[in-house]
Amino acid sequence: MRAPPDVRRATLAYKAALENAAQAQDDLASQLALLAGELKQQGQHELADMLRQTSHEHRASSIKNRALAVSLKVPG
């Protein structure tokens, strides 16, 4: 049985939203890591560690979103 076109469109839109969110999370993680490095150089080690941890959390979330997007099956 063929899925209705609106289900296919919704699935494709959801996949695209997951991929866009993952890219935004990667971008934010990169910026946070750069800022953490600068703060560490300035002697702000505790704040740098907090930003680095937040960066890792965003990367992990990005990986999860990409995996979910890949696992979604677009109905035919």
Secondary structure, 3 states (H helix, E strand, C coil): CCCCHHHHHHHHHHHHHHHHHHHHHHHHHHHHHHHHHHHHHCCCHHHHHHHHHHHHHHHHHHHHHHHHHHHCCCCC
